[in-house]
């Protein structure tokens, strides 16, 4: 068998070559795994590399507008319309209706009562202010101020209770409730007169002008 020995040698040679190739491949793979990561890159993603979730904008505050009070159509928008006749000559010459200074910026607040309990109710419900005041200026205290307000039953009851608690005389008149108090003021006769009927409140405070029948004239005009 002259060819047996060479074939055996070739087989051993191929085996050695294959083994060498396998060893080289393993060494190359180990070397590749041992190499450091490229500069500037990290093997693991970092928090800086991840996209940050977008922050949700805080919702804008909801501004609810204060509703305007519903206008009571029984209350005129012009002071002249709450009287059955022109009172100008009665108040003249010391007092005129709504002088210019009383409606200018910075003018004093004009209210038909000084009662601490009833005043906030009147301020919230008044829809017309009519003031007979000195023509050349003042502090709003000397003269006569009337507010005409639209009130519900609870507001009317609260005002009447406040006047009674303060010592005002309250009684039934012309289908409504009248409350009155009189005293000496800084300019002469002073006091308050209130008439409440069917959801309307005629509130008057005065100091100085002494007029008679004023409140009942307004009631006659508004209620007919």
C-alpha positions, 0 to 999 in steps of 0.5 A: 500500500504505497499511498497510505502513508502520504494520505495520513500525512495530508490528513494530519497537515489539514488538521493542524492547519484547521486547528491553527485557523480556529486558534487565530479566530478565537484570539481575534475575537477575544482581542476585539472584545477587549478593545475599549469603546470608541472615545466620546461614546459610552457602551451604555446609554446615559441619562444625558443621551436619552431624550428628556420627557417634555414638561407639561405646561401648567394650565393657565388659571381660569378667570371667572368674570364677576357677573353684572347684577341684573338690572331691575327694569322698575328702577329708572337710569335717570334720577329725575325719573324717580320723582313725581315732580322736580325737587330742585326748587325745594333744595335750592340754593344750597343743594343741587342734584348730582353736582359734577364733583360728586361723580368725578374720579375720587369722589366720596362714596355716597350711601343712603345709610350709615348702618354697619349691617345694612350698608354692605347689603345696600352697596351690593344691590344699589342700582341708582344713586341720587344725591342733593349736595352742595354745588361747590364740593363737599365730603358727601356727608352734608346734603341728602343721598338716596339709593334705589336698590333691588333686593330679595326677601332675605336681603330686605328682611336683613335690612329691616332687622338691622334698622330695628336693632339700631333703634329705628322706628319701623312700621307698615306704610303704603303697602311696604315697610318704612323705617325712620330715625331723626337726630341733630347733625352737623348741618342741622336736621339729620336722619335716615328714611327707608322704604322697602316694598316688593323687592325695591329699597329706597334708602335715604340719608340726610344731614342739612336739608329738611324736606317733607314727603320726599321718600313717599314721593319716590314710592308713589312714582315707582309703585304708581 
